[in-house]
Structures are given as structure tokens and as C-alpha cells.
Amino acid sequence: GAGVSQTPSNKVTEKGKYVELRCDPISGHTALYWYRQSLGQGPEFLIYFQGTGAADDSGLPNDRFFAVRPEGSVSTLKIQRTERGDSAVYLCASSPEVAGRNEQFFGPGTRLTVL
Amino acid sequence: GNSVTQMEGPVTLSEEAFLTINCTYTATGYPSLFWYVQYPGEGLQLLLKATKADDKGSNKGFEATYRKETTSFHLEKGSVQVSDSAVYFCALSPNSGGYQKVTFGTGTKLQVIP
């Protein structure tokens, strides 16, 4: 079946602009995660959704970052007033999150470059 | 807080060589431990996991044993192949069930040459 998809695969923007990154999870997966992976680093947790609600947003670096999942499926990560330090690969993962099956399935990521 | 430390790469091995990638962790309680792999041009994939002390995770010839006494989860494979070339991430989650807020290491790049 289809895996997690993310669009766009690459996004180049200018400092100060607003961007939206989209994640389509695996159908039926209730849990959705966003991570950020800077060059040479491992992914860092940003936010976790259980259904439509953000159950843990403790990894969002500041209030310029926001994410939604209005219908409990597709999620959008929104970054306002982008800064060069926001350049990274943004990863999305989904999980069925049922007993014994909580593996996270990752998408290919969106590479964001802020000039 | 939780953290994962893994050996720096890149690691270059000849085909059929023995592989060890060291990983140690810091966490309270009894975390679940993982190895993820990222093949060139692909997304992260779970390679193996262990959810309690002394458990051994295994997959595709790779193994790792959860050692609580040394807080380690070293990845091993007896005979690597060119197709194993990838970046390997050690990771942990504070709990074994439900929601998993995964903390990753920095990754170790493995290159296997024929």
C-alpha cells in the first residue's frame, strides 16, 4: 500500500517568508509525528498528533512554528517569518498506535532551504 | 533528558567484514531502543528494536542486545554486503507502548566496498 508522502520534496524560500509543508500519512494511522533533521544530525522531535489534536508540541522551537491536522489525516506544518536556521529536512511519520503495533513509518521528507 | 550517543562515521568496510556500530544511551526508567536505517534516497526505516533489558532485536542479519547495565545497544552484523551501505541511527523512546517520542542519535554512515 501507499506509504507516508510529503510535499513538496524540496522548498526554497527567502528569509522572512511563510511556508507550508504537507504530510499525507498512511491511511488509518491515528498518530502523526513531525521531526526536523539538520545536516549531520539525527531527527529531532517537533510535534505529535493523536487524531486531530496536538498531544505533545514540546519540540516546536518557537511560536513561528505551528502544525495542524484538522480532519485527523493530512497534516500541515507551517513556518512563519522563516530564518536561515530553519533550513533542514522536515520528516513526517505516522503510526497505527494500537497495542503491539506502534512502529513509526517515515516519509521521504521535505528539504527546506531558506536563503 | 534523554540522549543517544553513537559512534561517528563514516565507517568503511569491505564486503563480508564484521560490523559493529556502538550506541549508548541516557534515559530514566526503561526506554525502548531502536535502530533505524536510511538508504540513499529513501526515508527512515525501522531496522530492529528491543523493549526491555536483555532483549535481542534482529532483522536482515543485524542484531542488537539491550544492555541495561552498560546502557548500550550496539548494532552488529557478521558479514556486511554492499547493499547495507546506508546511514544507521540509534534511537530510544521513553516507553514501549502508545505514544513514542523518539530521540535519535546523530547517525553513522556505513559504506561497504566490494
Interface residues (C-beta under 8 A of the other chain):
Chain A: G3 V4 A31 Y33 Y35 G40 Q41 G42 P43 E44 F45 Y48 Q50 A55 D56 G59 L91 A93 S95 E97 A99 N102 E103 Q104 F106 G107 P108 G109
Chain B: V4 E42 G43 L44 Q45 L46 K49 F89 A91 G97 G98 Y99 Q100 K101 V102 T103 F104 G105 T106 G107
